[in-house]
């Protein structure tokens, strides 16, 4: 009895020790890093990936994912520079490059990044015209990425890409833009038609100058025209009349 009573506390202590050792063992995935707070002070370097020891309750582990996070910015009501009300949504791609700063410098880096993305989207697009918003998205995307990345850099976050997904226009504006596009197409058609007439008249003038150099060429062209008319309409009868006869009649008058 005395021997069993002597060893029982040791067994209990051993079981407790094994339990604590097992609770200290943590496994971090390849894309995870662990920021360790020891007695409230953060360690210099994050732990992981793989097997690490967290000496709880002395240590506290905060897991941070290094994978690219895709955040969908909800539709924002924006008034453009030319006073057009639109709804715009976007998508932001970012990742944590410094887990230590992402934990210390900001309370919730994902929420902070999402709020910053929404406010920056409204601010930047509010300074652009509607035409720029529809046709110059690459420049706006680069500007959004630069501004958001500048503000999130102290948090240890890298903004890799910002893309404007959809611009929702009012029905009245869509109809106005459709009329504008139709008018623009008609204008281009008239310009192209006028340019064609100009080029055709220039070619006709060039042909007339060439034919006027030799009167025989006019006669040959006249005969060629008769052949073309006869081949197309075999029932057509043509009576050639010399121009000189008509000229004499007009001169008498």
Secondary structure, DSSP 8 states (H G I E B T S, - for coil): -HHHHHHHHHHHHHHHHHHHHHHHEEEE-TTEEEEEEETTEE-SS-B-SEEEE--TTTEEEEEEE-S-EEEEEEEEEEE-TTS-EEEEEEEEEEEES-HHHHHHS-S-HHHHHHHHHHHHHHHHHTTS-HHHHHH-HHHHHHHHHHHHHHHHGGGTEEEEEEEEEEEEE-HHHHHHHHHHHHHHHHHHHHHHHHHHHHHHHHHHHHHHHHHHT-HHHHHHHHHHHHHHHHHH-TT-------HHHHHHHHHH-
